[in-house]
Amino acid sequence: MSSSPSVYDFQALSITGQPADLASQRGKVLLIVNTASACGFTPQFAGLEQLWKDYAERGLVVLGFPSNEFGAQDPGSNDEIASFCQLNYGVSFPMMSKVKVNGADAHPLWKWLKGEKPGFLGTEAIKWNFTKFLVGRDGQVLKRYAPNEAPEKMRADIEAALQA
């Protein structure tokens, strides 16, 4: 019996270059975000960190994927990005290595996320940094959030996903 793909079918690299198999997060609720260090939405790191602190014990994992595709707002190396996030926003949630989220070279996870939950008017492309995807405990995408949607506005959806 073949099951439909889930988030657990994908791998990535941590920001330190270590393999990160998303299957290791099975049964958790994931909030997957494309991040940037020099974006108008960069202060959302603080809100994402707060969600991580508030809900990690209940099963939420926030995953940040730096991307330099929008206004070249994350030009640094993975080490520089990691330092920036830690120093400026106290980020302790898992950060992945820099990826592309659009186009032919987009990371397979991001291709899948966009296909599962297209954006406004059915467009799949990621429009800007800090597009967020909420993934349920079953590994399926529940919701897509626009870049300008503040992390604290997602609390009700996260609570519902954690209780499911």
N, C-alpha and C positions, 0 to 999 in steps of 0.2 A: 504494500500500500504506500503510495507516494503522498507525502504531505506537502502542503504549500510552503514556500520559503518563509522563514521567520528571521528575526534579527540575529538569532543564534547561529545562523548559517554563515556569518561573516567574521572575518578577522581584520584586525588593524594593527598598527604599531603604536606602542605608547610613545609619549613625547621623549622618552629616553632611548627609544629604538628597540624596546623589547616587544616580542609578539604578544598581542592581546586578542585572545579568542573570546568572542562575545558569548559563546556557549557557556563560559564560566559565570555568566550573569543570569543564567536560566532561573526563572521564577521571580526575578526582580522587576521593578518598574524602572524603565530607562527614560531619561530626558537627554536627548542627543542634540547638541547645539554646534553650529559652525561659528567660531569665535574669531575675533581680531583684536589686536592690542592697541590700535590707534584709530578706533571707530567712534562715532558719536554715541553708539550703543555700548561701548566698552564698559561703562559703569555697571552694566547688567551683570558683570562678573560677581559683584557684591551680592546681588539678589540670587544668583544661581548658587553661590556658596552658602547663602542662608538656607535655601531649599535643601541643599545637601546636608547641612548640619541638622536641620529640623526633621528630616525624613529618612536619613540613611539607616537608622536603626530599624525602621519599619519596612525597609526594602527598596528605597529609591536610590538609583545610581545616576548621577549627572555625568555625562561624558562630553568633554569639549574637544572639538576638532578645529584647530586653527586653519584658516584659509586666507590666502593672499590675493584672492580673485577680485575683490571689490575695492577699487580705489587704492590698490596696493597697500592696504592698511595693516598687514602683518608681514612685513618684509624680512623680519629677523629669522635667525636659525631657531631650531626647536629649543636649544638651551636658552637662548635669549627670551623666547616666548615664555618658557617655564619660569624663568627668573622674574620677568615682568608680572606675570599673573600672581605669583607667590608674594612678591614684594609689595605690589600695589593693591591687591585685592584679597590677599591671604588665601588664595585658591588652594584647597586641599583635595578637591574632587579630581578624578582621573582626567588628565589631558592626554590627547593622542598626538601623534606626529602630524605635521602639516599635510593637508590633502587638498585636492581639487574637488569641488562639489558640483560642478557643471561641465558640460562638454564631453567629448570622447574619452578624455583622460580622467573623468570623475571617478572617485573611489567607488567600488561596487556597492558598498553599503549605502552611499548617498544616492546612487542610481536607483536602488531598491526603495529607499525611503520616499524619494520624489514620486516614484511610480505608484506607491501605495496611497499617498495622500498628496495629490496635486494641489497647487496653490490657487489663488484667485483666478476665476474664469478658466479653471482646468489647466493652467500653465504649470509645467513640472519644474521649470528652472528655479533655482534658488535666486532670489532677487537681491539679497544683501546679507551682510554678516548678522549673526544672532537670529537666524531662522531656527526654530526649535521643533523637535518631533517628540511626542510623548508615546512611549511604547509600553503596552500592558505586560502583565506577568506571563501571558501566553506568547510573547514575542511578536505580536502584531501591532501595527501603528494605530494608535487611537486618535491622534489629533496633530495638526500642524499649526504652528503659531508664527505670525508675522514677526519680522525683526523688531518692530517697535512695541510689541506686546511684552510688558514688564513681567519678569519671573514671578513676582508676588501675585499677579493676576491669575496664575495657573494653579494656585493652591487647591481650589475646589476640585479641579480635574485630577490633580495628583492624589488627593484624599480618596476620591472615588476609585481611581485605579489601584491604589494600595489596598482598598477594602474588597476589591473584586476577587 
